[in-house]
Amino acid sequence: MRLDLRIEGFASETIWLDGDDSTDAIIAIRDSFQVRSVSALLLNGVTFGGMNIADIDKISRVTDTPLICVSKKSPNIKSMIEVVENHQMKTKEKVALLRKLDPVKITLKNGKSVYVNISGTTIESTREILDIQCKSNLVPESIRISHLIGSALGKNKDSRVL
C-alpha cells in the first residue's frame, strides 16, 4: 500500500504453523512486487502461524527496505520465550530472535499509542509512516486490509496465509 493509501497489489506465501519459514516468505513477497520505491514493510508483530518468528533484521537487510513491526499492546517477550522453550520448537534460534527485540512505545498524532520493533529505519520515520497509515485507527490501514483478506482466505482450514 502506498503512503497515499492506494493499494498496489496483493501477494501471499504459505508458511508452516510454528515453523521457521516466515522470514523467507516475507522476503519472497517483497521480491514479488515490481514497485521498488517502498517506504517500509509493515508487519503485525513478529510472529506468524503460532511461533513462526520473523527475523526483522534479515528481512530489512536482504530487501534493503525499512521494516516496522506494529503491536497494539506491549509484546511480552518473556512469555513468548517460555512458549518456545516449553514446546521445544528450534528453541535456540527462536529465542535468539526474540531476545533481539526491543519494543518501543510511540504515540501517534491521533493520540493513540502503539508498540514497534524496527529495523533499517528510525523512530521518527516510523512515527511519520504510522501517522499516515493510522489516521483514524490504531492499526495501520495496510495491516487492517491484510487482516480482512487473511480472514476471508482463512476460512479454508488448510490455508496458512501470511
TORZA-829361 format. One record per residue (C-alpha): x, y, z. Coordinates in steps of 0.02 Angstrom, whole numbers, padded with zeros to 5 digits, always signed. Each point is the difference from the previous one (the first is absolute). Example, Ala and Ser with C-alpha at 12.3 -4.5 7.8 and 13.67 -1.06 7.14 Angstrom:
% residues 2
+00615-00225+00390
+00069+00172-00033
//
This chain:
% residues 162
+00000+00000+00000
+00065+00171-00045
+00015+00142+00125
-00151+00080-00084
-00091-00161+00051
-00021-00062-00177
+00017-00189-00013
+00134-00056-00123
-00033-00187+00006
-00016-00158+00104
+00114-00149+00029
+00004-00149+00116
+00117-00140+00046
-00030-00161+00094
+00086-00022+00168
+00001-00141+00126
-00087+00009+00168
+00137+00027+00131
+00127-00017-00141
+00151+00104-00043
-00042+00058-00175
-00089+00166+00027
+00160+00101-00031
+00025-00079-00171
-00185+00018-00040
+00002+00186+00038
+00157+00024-00106
-00083-00096-00143
-00155+00111+00012
+00106+00158-00006
+00100-00069-00148
-00161-00039-00094
-00049+00183-00014
+00058+00100-00149
-00010+00162+00098
+00173+00038+00065
-00028+00163+00094
-00074-00070+00160
+00004+00113+00154
-00012-00146+00122
-00068-00174+00028
-00131-00004+00137
-00031-00160+00097
-00126-00038+00135
+00126-00057+00131
+00142-00123-00030
-00091-00166+00018
-00104-00084-00134
-00086-00168+00002
+00025-00026+00186
+00184+00019+00041
+00069+00018-00177
+00112+00147+00045
+00059+00123-00133
+00180+00061+00003
-00034+00185-00026
+00183+00048-00019
+00027-00130-00137
-00158+00053-00092
+00050+00183+00003
+00179-00039-00053
-00042-00121-00141
-00142+00106-00072
+00092+00164+00032
-00165+00064+00071
-00039+00073+00172
-00108-00116+00104
-00128+00049+00132
-00085-00130+00110
-00154+00073+00083
-00089-00064+00156
-00150+00074+00089
+00066-00060+00168
+00175-00017+00068
+00065-00170-00057
+00038-00115+00146
+00168-00065-00060
+00029-00102+00159
-00164-00091-00024
+00039-00032-00184
+00169-00075+00047
-00086-00113+00128
-00120-00063-00135
+00145-00040-00117
+00099-00087+00137
-00150-00100+00062
-00039-00064-00174
+00181-00031-00055
-00025+00087-00168
+00178+00030-00065
+00024+00084+00166
+00173+00076-00017
-00036+00091-00165
-00172+00062+00051
+00055+00059+00171
+00145+00095-00080
-00123+00090-00117
-00114+00043+00145
+00142+00065+00109
+00052+00122-00138
-00169+00087+00010
-00012+00169+00085
-00181+00061-00010
-00019+00189+00007
-00163+00087+00043
-00042+00146-00115
-00147+00118+00009
-00076+00049-00166
-00082+00163-00054
-00170-00082+00024
+00042-00013+00187
+00012-00190-00003
+00156-00097+00048
+00075-00153-00080
+00154-00105+00031
+00125-00024-00139
+00155-00101-00037
+00096+00077-00144
+00146-00043-00112
+00081+00110-00131
-00092+00157+00053
-00017+00124+00142
-00138+00031+00127
-00031+00170-00081
-00026-00076-00173
-00105-00137+00077
-00112+00127+00084
-00021+00096-00165
-00051-00157-00094
-00119-00058+00137
-00078+00173+00016
-00049-00016-00184
-00055-00182+00013
-00095+00020+00165
-00100+00160-00029
-00154-00064+00090
+00053-00174+00058
+00124-00079+00117
+00041-00129-00133
+00088+00061-00159
-00116-00005-00150
+00111-00121-00096
-00004-00124+00145
-00188+00022+00023
-00030-00043-00183
+00119-00148+00010
-00100-00066+00148
-00162+00014-00098
+00074-00097-00146
+00082-00128+00115
-00164-00027+00092
-00091-00030-00163
+00132-00122-00062
+00021-00081+00171
-00174-00076-00007
+00084-00143-00091
+00070-00103+00145
+00151-00055-00103
+00059+00175-00045
+00146+00083+00088
-00001+00182-00050
+00132+00129+00039
//
